[in-house]
Amino acid sequence: MKLFQKSIVLSASIALSASAAFAADPVTRDEKWPTTPAAATSADLPSGTGDTGSPQDQASTSTTDSAETDSAKATDETKTTTADPTKPRRKISFAPMIMRAVNNVSTTMKGLPTRSAPVKPKSDEPVEVKKPTKPLTAEDAAEAASHMKIGDNYFAKRDYTNAMIEFNHVLQSDTDNVKARFMLGKVLIAMSDFNEALKQFELIAEQHPLNSDAHFMCGEAYRLLNKYDEAFAAYKRAIKFNKRNAMAHAYLGECYRHRTWYRPALFQCHQALNIDPDLVAPHLILAEVYQSLGQPADALREYMAALKKSPDDPPARARYAQALCGQNRWEEAMVEYSRAISLDPRYHEAYAGKALALMHLKKMPEAVAAAQKAVSLAPNDADSHSVLAKVLEKKGDFPGSATQYKLALKLDPQNAKLHAALGLVLADAGDHDGAVAELMTAHKMLPNDYDLKLQLHAVLQKRNK
C-alpha cells in the first residue's frame, strides 16, 4: 500500500461524483471524462485575474481549446501498460502551498472588491446576483477593519480558530465583505473543513460570476473533497474568464491526471508553465504523470525542477521523497521528509511519508510516532489514519490497525482498497467473518481485481475450515 495512493487516501478530501457539474460547464463533449476508466510557493497562487481576462486572452481561446481537445482525443496513445486504468490515482495535496501563500490576500483576490456589488453577467450567462446590503456606517467599517487585521494576524500565525472567530465577526456585521469571506474559506481549508470552505467560495462566485479566481477556489475546494468532476468544471470556468490563469490550467491538468487522461494533463501543465514559468505545482503534477507512465527518470527531473525553483517548499520536498520511496531509497527519502517537516512542522503528509520510510527501515517505534503525529495534525484525513493502520499492521498490532482502518473508512466509505486492507487485517486478527464482509464489499466495488478475488477466496477457505 503506497503512500498517498488515491486508493488509501482521502475522503475528508474525497471521491465523489458528478455529471451534473458538466451541465453548467461550457465544455465540449470531447473534453468531458471518458465513459470508461482508463496534487506551492507564494508564486503558486492564482495569478492576478480580472473578471474577463485581457483581449489577448480572449483571442487565444479557440487555439487553446482546440489544442486541448485534440490532446484529449489522442490520450489513448499516451497510456502505457504501466498505468492500470482501474487503479485510483494518488492524491497530490497542495493545501500547504495554498495556505502559506494566502497571507497576501490581494494576490488571490485581484478583481474582487472589498465589499460585494451587483455584477452584470454576460447576456448568454444569466446569473442571479445578490444585491449588497446598505452601506456600513463609518463606525461599523472601522470595527470591521480592526477585526480583519486581527484575523489576518491570527491567520499568519496559523491560529486558525481565532482567525475564524475574527472573520466571522466581520461577516456578522458586514455580510458583503468579500475579503472576510475569502479568508474564512482559506481558514476552513486549513482546518480541513472543505465543505464549509466550498460554501464560502461559491457565495463569492455567485456574487462575482465573471471572476476567474473565485471559480478557481471553488475548484480547489471540490478537488480537496475529491469531487474531481465538479473541480474540472470549476477550473474550466476559471480559464474561460481568464485564459492566463496559470494555476487553473495546472490543476485542470491534475483533474486529467486523476482520471488517467495523461496527454491533456501534460498539455495543461505545460500551458501553466508557459504562462508562469516560476510555478512549482505544474512540475509536481507532471512528475506524478510520468510516474504513472513508468518514466521515473522524467519524474525525478520534474521534482528536481520544482526544488530548484523552490528549495524550501515542503510539498516539493515531500513529493521528491515519495519518488525516492518508489525506488526503495528509504534513507534518502527519510532525509527529504525530515527536511519538509523542518520547513513546515505541521505538514502532516510529510510525517505520514516519513512513517512509511521508517517502517521499511524497520524502525518501528519511530514509525509509529511519526504516523501518530500525522493523525494528530490531520484527524480528518483518511490517508493519515491509513498510514498509521499500515504501520501498526506491520508492527503486529492488528486490533489497533483495524481501528485506524475503520476510522479511515468513516472518512472515505467508498474506498475499496481501504475495505480490502481492513479485511486482511481482520483476517490476521482471527475475525474471519468480519474479514469476509469487508473483502466482499471491496469485491463489489472492484469486481475485476484479480488479486482481491484471490484474497477473498483464501479468507473464505480459512473461515470454512
Stockholm file with secondary structure:
# STOCKHOLM 1.0

chainA/1-465         MKLFQKSIVLSASIALSASAAFAADPVTRDEKWPTTPAAATSADLPSGTGDTGSPQDQASTSTTDSAETDSAKATDETKTTTADPTKPRRKISFAPMIMRAVNNVSTTMKGLPTRSAPVKPKSDEPVEVKKPTKPLTAEDAAEAASHMKIGDNYFAKRDYTNAMIEFNHVLQSDTDNVKARFMLGKVLIAMSDFNEALKQFELIAEQHPLNSDAHFMCGEAYRLLNKYDEAFAAYKRAIKFNKRNAMAHAYLGECYRHRTWYRPALFQCHQALNIDPDLVAPHLILAEVYQSLGQPADALREYMAALKKSPDDPPARARYAQALCGQNRWEEAMVEYSRAISLDPRYHEAYAGKALALMHLKKMPEAVAAAQKAVSLAPNDADSHSVLAKVLEKKGDFPGSATQYKLALKLDPQNAKLHAALGLVLADAGDHDGAVAELMTAHKMLPNDYDLKLQLHAVLQKRNK
#=GR chainA/1-465 SS CCTTCTTTSCSTTCCCCCSHHHHTSCCCGGGSCCSSCCCCCTTSSCCCCCSSCCHHHHHTHHHHHHHHHHHHHTGGGTCCTTSCTTSCCCCCCCHHHHHHHTTSHHHHTTTCCSBCCCCCCCTTSCCCCCCCCSCCCHHHHHHHHHHHHHHHHHHHTTCHHHHHHHHHHHHHHCTTBHHHHHHHHHHHHHTTCHHHHHHHHHHHHHHSTTCHHHHHHHHHHHHHTTCHHHHHHHHHHHHHHCTTCHHHHHHHHHHHHHTTCHHHHHHHHHHHHHHCTTCSHHHHHHHHHHHHTTCHHHHHHHHHHHHHHCTTCHHHHHHHHHHHHHTTCHHHHHHHHHHHHHHCTTCHHHHHHHHHHHHHTTCHHHHHHHHHHHHHHCTTCHHHHHHHHHHHHHHTCHHHHHHHHHHHHHHCTTCHHHHHHHHHHHHHTTCHHHHHHHHHHHHHHCTTCHHHHHHHHHHHHHHHC
#=GC SS_cons         CCTTCTTTSCSTTCCCCCSHHHHTSCCCGGGSCCSSCCCCCTTSSCCCCCSSCCHHHHHTHHHHHHHHHHHHHTGGGTCCTTSCTTSCCCCCCCHHHHHHHTTSHHHHTTTCCSBCCCCCCCTTSCCCCCCCCSCCCHHHHHHHHHHHHHHHHHHHTTCHHHHHHHHHHHHHHCTTBHHHHHHHHHHHHHTTCHHHHHHHHHHHHHHSTTCHHHHHHHHHHHHHTTCHHHHHHHHHHHHHHCTTCHHHHHHHHHHHHHTTCHHHHHHHHHHHHHHCTTCSHHHHHHHHHHHHTTCHHHHHHHHHHHHHHCTTCHHHHHHHHHHHHHTTCHHHHHHHHHHHHHHCTTCHHHHHHHHHHHHHTTCHHHHHHHHHHHHHHCTTCHHHHHHHHHHHHHHTCHHHHHHHHHHHHHHCTTCHHHHHHHHHHHHHTTCHHHHHHHHHHHHHHCTTCHHHHHHHHHHHHHHHC
//
